[in-house]
């Protein structure tokens, strides 16, 4: 444990998922106060990741002022060629990574996190990836030299009304949507759009996993759910994210059969469209397009202002003509950071 007498802050290094679980309630409160935090920094998401994927060298750094949690950095150390890398935890299943810091105290938190990192052995390069444009790390002077572009996520701005939403798309897109609805009406009475409830959550997840697999198998690929641990992870985190009002699961059914499903995370005015799947047998009804538009309509109704398709340039995303938003990476050798940050005695 290290005390920074000047700032009256205390840092502590955590080494296990159990220690993180012990402070999850404090992290949850801090998460709710962080304007740039994404659902991928929610403690339920991170705890699920730690417990399912079991990283060998988990490292968490908490920063407190008295008993109040001001910041938390979920990290891990892993080997890469000849290097030992210190990086954010949650990779692989998370499109945005980062730490939690109380608004207005970000610089103090980052100072203490990096100083505490200097006391941790067995790493020689800091590599922080998938940072969103609003991350406090990007404005942190000590790390500016290691900053560079990393990836692109695709975002569609949402208007204030559902009528405006329809007219943000081209005449051709609107005609295609009308035609798909007409074909569905003729074949299955128009189909139904359903939203998961507490008692149907696992049933909706089953549909999503099945439809996602069918869609990728049809393309001759496996998709992200081919790893059973990813399915286990989502089953573990879904109940708490659903209870928190973040997770919304949708499906489209025709003649009692689920033909499309979408897993979306709603947080602070943004919809993160995380997973989707459809039954290729019903491609002639464009079920993915119909359901995606229904989710957008629901988002507008709930006051959301951004629809984030996340990373990847899949054709179904480009259909909606979103704009690209950069994510960033910060990489810095430990030796360079050591010149600025030394562990306190």
C-alpha positions in Angstrom: 0.0 0.0 0.0 1.2 3.5 -0.8 0.1 6.8 0.6 0.6 10.1 -1.3 0.7 12.6 1.5 0.6 15.6 -0.7 -2.7 14.6 -2.4 -3.9 12.7 0.7 -4.7 9.7 -1.6 -4.0 6.1 -1.0 -3.4 3.5 -3.6 -3.6 -0.3 -3.3 -2.7 -3.1 -5.7 -5.3 -5.9 -6.1 -4.2 -9.3 -7.3 -7.3 -11.4 -7.7 -10.9 -11.4 -8.9 -11.9 -12.0 -5.2 -10.3 -8.7 -4.2 -12.1 -7.0 -7.0 -15.3 -8.6 -6.0 -14.8 -7.1 -2.5 -14.8 -3.5 -3.9 -17.4 -4.1 -6.7 -20.0 -2.1 -4.9 -17.7 0.9 -4.7 -16.7 0.5 -8.3 -20.4 0.4 -9.3 -21.0 3.7 -7.6 -18.0 5.2 -9.2 -19.0 3.8 -12.6 -22.4 5.7 -12.3 -20.5 9.0 -11.9 -18.1 8.6 -14.8 -19.5 10.4 -17.9 -17.1 8.7 -20.3 -17.3 5.1 -18.9 -18.9 2.5 -21.3 -20.7 -0.6 -20.3 -17.4 -2.5 -20.7 -16.1 -0.8 -17.6 -19.2 -1.9 -15.5 -17.9 -4.0 -12.6 -20.3 -6.8 -13.5 -18.8 -7.0 -17.0 -15.2 -7.0 -15.7 -15.8 -9.4 -12.9 -17.5 -11.8 -15.3 -14.4 -11.5 -17.6 -12.0 -12.2 -14.7 -13.9 -15.2 -13.4 -14.5 -16.8 -16.8 -11.3 -16.2 -18.6 -9.1 -16.4 -15.5 -6.1 -14.2 -16.5 -2.8 -15.5 -14.9 -1.6 -12.1 -13.7 -4.5 -9.9 -12.8 -3.6 -6.5 -11.4 -6.0 -3.9 -10.1 -5.0 -0.5 -8.8 -7.5 1.4 -6.7 -7.1 5.0 -5.6 -9.0 6.2 -2.5 -9.4 9.4 -0.6 -10.1 8.1 2.9 -12.8 5.4 2.4 -14.1 6.9 -0.9 -13.0 5.3 -4.2 -11.7 7.9 -6.6 -10.3 5.7 -9.3 -9.8 2.1 -10.3 -7.7 0.6 -13.1 -8.4 -3.0 -14.0 -5.1 -4.4 -15.5 -3.3 -7.6 -16.3 0.2 -8.6 -17.3 0.7 -11.0 -20.2 3.7 -12.2 -22.3 4.1 -10.9 -25.9 7.2 -12.3 -27.7 10.1 -11.2 -25.4 8.0 -8.5 -23.6 5.9 -8.5 -20.5 2.9 -6.3 -21.2 0.8 -4.3 -18.7 -2.6 -3.7 -20.3 -6.2 -3.2 -19.5 -8.3 -6.2 -18.4 -11.4 -7.1 -20.4 -9.8 -7.4 -23.8 -11.3 -9.7 -26.4 -14.9 -9.2 -25.4 -14.8 -5.4 -24.9 -14.8 -2.9 -27.7 -13.7 0.0 -25.4 -11.3 -0.3 -22.6 -10.3 2.2 -19.8 -10.3 3.0 -16.1 -12.7 4.7 -13.8 -11.9 8.1 -12.3 -14.1 10.6 -10.5 -14.9 13.6 -12.7 -12.4 16.4 -12.1 -9.9 14.1 -10.4 -8.7 12.3 -13.4 -5.1 13.7 -13.4 -4.7 12.8 -9.7 -6.0 9.3 -10.3 -3.7 8.8 -13.3 -0.7 10.1 -11.4 -1.3 7.6 -8.6 -2.1 4.7 -10.9 1.1 5.1 -12.9 3.1 5.6 -9.7 1.7 2.5 -8.2 2.4 0.6 -11.4 6.1 1.3 -10.9 5.9 -0.8 -7.7 4.6 -3.8 -9.7 7.3 -6.3 -10.9 7.3 -8.4 -14.1 6.3 -6.0 -16.8 8.4 -3.9 -19.2 5.9 -2.1 -21.5 2.6 -0.4 -21.0 0.1 -1.0 -23.9 -3.4 0.4 -23.4 -5.6 -0.3 -26.4 -9.2 0.4 -27.5 -9.4 3.8 -25.8 -12.5 5.8 -26.8 -12.1 9.4 -27.9 -13.3 10.7 -24.6 -10.8 8.8 -22.5 -9.0 11.0 -19.9 -5.8 9.0 -20.8 -5.7 10.7 -24.2 -5.2 14.2 -22.6 -2.7 13.0 -20.0 0.5 14.7 -20.8 2.9 12.0 -19.6 1.5 9.5 -22.1 1.0 11.8 -25.1 4.1 10.6 -27.0 2.9 7.0 -27.0 -0.5 7.8 -28.4 -1.6 6.7 -31.8 -4.7 5.6 -33.7 -5.8 2.0 -33.0 -9.1 1.1 -34.6 -12.5 2.5 -35.9 -15.9 2.1 -34.4 -19.0 3.1 -36.5 -21.6 5.4 -35.0 -24.9 6.6 -36.3 -26.3 9.8 -34.7 -29.9 9.4 -33.7 -32.6 12.2 -34.1 -35.2 13.2 -31.6 -38.2 11.5 -33.2 -39.0 8.3 -34.9 -40.3 10.1 -37.9 -37.0 11.9 -38.3 -35.2 8.6 -37.9 -37.0 7.1 -40.9 -36.2 10.1 -43.0 -32.5 10.1 -42.2 -32.2 7.1 -44.5 -32.2 7.2 -48.3 -35.3 6.7 -50.4 -34.0 3.3 -51.4 -33.4 2.2 -47.8 -36.9 3.2 -46.8 -38.3 1.3 -49.8 -36.3 -1.8 -48.9 -37.6 -1.7 -45.3 -41.2 -1.3 -46.5 -40.8 -4.2 -49.0 -39.3 -6.4 -46.2 -42.3 -5.6 -44.0 -44.7 -6.4 -46.7 -43.1 -9.7 -47.5 -43.2 -10.6 -43.7 -46.9 -9.5 -43.6 -47.8 -11.9 -46.4 -45.7 -14.8 -45.0 -46.2 -14.5 -41.2 -48.8 -11.9 -40.3 -46.2 -9.2 -40.0 -44.0 -10.9 -37.5 -43.5 -9.6 -33.9 -40.7 -7.7 -32.2 -40.2 -8.8 -28.6 -38.0 -7.5 -25.7 -36.6 -9.8 -23.1 -38.0 -9.7 -19.6 -36.5 -11.1 -16.4 -38.2 -14.5 -16.8 -37.3 -14.8 -20.5 -33.7 -13.5 -20.4 -32.0 -16.9 -20.7 -34.4 -17.9 -23.5 -33.5 -14.8 -25.5 -29.8 -15.6 -25.0 -30.4 -19.1 -26.3 -32.0 -17.7 -29.4 -29.2 -15.1 -29.9 -26.5 -17.8 -29.6 -28.2 -20.1 -32.0 -29.0 -17.4 -34.6 -25.5 -15.9 -34.3 -24.0 -19.3 -35.0 -26.3 -20.0 -37.9 -25.5 -16.7 -39.5 -21.7 -17.2 -39.3 -21.8 -20.9 -40.3 -23.7 -19.9 -43.4 -20.8 -17.7 -44.3 -18.3 -20.5 -43.6 -16.9 -18.8 -40.5 -17.3 -19.5 -36.8 -18.0 -16.1 -35.2 -17.1 -14.9 -31.7 -19.4 -17.4 -29.9 -17.4 -20.4 -31.1 -15.5 -20.2 -27.9 -17.7 -21.7 -25.2 -16.1 -19.4 -22.6 -17.6 -16.4 -24.4 -21.1 -17.9 -24.1 -20.4 -18.7 -20.4 -19.3 -15.1 -19.9 -22.5 -13.6 -21.4 -24.7 -15.9 -19.4 -22.8 -14.8 -16.2 -23.0 -11.0 -16.8 -26.4 -10.7 -18.4 -28.6 -10.8 -15.3 -26.9 -7.9 -13.5 -26.6 -5.8 -16.6 -30.2 -6.4 -17.3 -31.2 -5.5 -13.8 -29.2 -2.3 -14.1 -31.2 -1.3 -17.2 -28.1 -1.5 -19.4 -28.7 -4.8 -21.3 -31.7 -5.0 -23.7 -32.3 -8.1 -25.7 -34.6 -8.1 -28.8 -35.8 -10.7 -31.1 -38.0 -11.0 -34.1 -40.4 -13.9 -34.5 -42.5 -15.1 -37.5 -45.1 -17.8 -37.0 -43.8 -18.5 -33.5 -40.2 -19.0 -34.7 -37.3 -16.7 -33.7 -35.5 -15.5 -36.8 -33.4 -12.6 -35.6 -31.9 -11.4 -32.3 -29.9 -8.4 -31.1 -28.0 -7.9 -27.9 -27.6 -4.2 -27.1 -26.2 -2.1 -24.2 -27.9 1.2 -23.4 -25.9 3.7 -21.4 -25.7 7.5 -21.1 -27.4 8.3 -24.4 -25.6 5.7 -26.5 -26.7 2.3 -27.7 -23.8 -0.2 -28.1 -25.0 -2.7 -30.6 -22.9 -5.6 -29.4 -24.2 -8.9 -31.0 -26.7 -9.9 -33.5 -27.8 -13.0 -35.4 -30.5 -14.1 -37.9 -31.7 -17.3 -39.6 -30.3 -17.4 -43.1 -33.4 -19.4 -44.1 -35.4 -16.2 -43.8 -33.0 -13.9 -45.6 -35.7 -13.0 -48.1 -37.5 -11.2 -45.2 -34.4 -9.1 -44.2 -35.0 -9.9 -40.5 -31.7 -8.4 -39.4 -32.6 -5.1 -41.0 -36.1 -5.0 -39.7 -35.0 -5.8 -36.2 -32.1 -3.3 -36.3 -34.5 -0.5 -37.3 -36.9 -1.6 -34.5 -34.1 -1.3 -32.0 -33.2 2.2 -33.3 -36.8 3.2 -33.0 -36.8 2.0 -29.4 -33.6 3.9 -28.8 -35.1 7.1 -30.0 -38.1 6.6 -27.9 -35.8 6.2 -24.8 -33.9 9.4 -25.7 -30.7 7.8 -27.0 -28.6 10.0 -29.2 -26.0 7.7 -30.6 -26.1 4.2 -32.1 -22.7 2.6 -31.9 -22.1 -0.4 -34.1 -18.7 -0.9 -32.5 -15.6 -2.1 -34.3 -15.5 -4.1 -37.5 -16.7 -3.1 -41.0 -19.3 -5.8 -41.6 -21.7 -5.1 -44.4 -24.8 -4.9 -42.2 -23.2 -2.0 -40.4 -22.3 -0.1 -43.5 -25.9 -0.5 -44.8 -26.9 2.2 -42.2 -24.2 4.7 -43.4 -22.6 5.3 -40.0 -19.6 7.5 -39.5 -16.3 6.2 -38.3 -14.9 7.3 -34.9 -11.4 6.5 -34.0 -10.2 4.6 -31.0 -6.7 5.0 -29.7 -3.7 3.1 -28.3 -1.0 4.3 -25.9 2.2 2.3 -25.7 5.2 3.3 -23.6 8.3 1.4 -22.4 8.5 1.1 -18.6 11.9 2.7 -18.7 10.4 5.9 -20.1 7.6 6.0 -17.5 10.1 5.3 -14.7 11.7 8.7 -15.4 8.5 10.4 -14.4 6.9 8.0 -11.9 8.6 6.4 -9.0 7.0 4.3 -6.3 6.7 6.2 -3.1 8.6 5.0 -0.1 
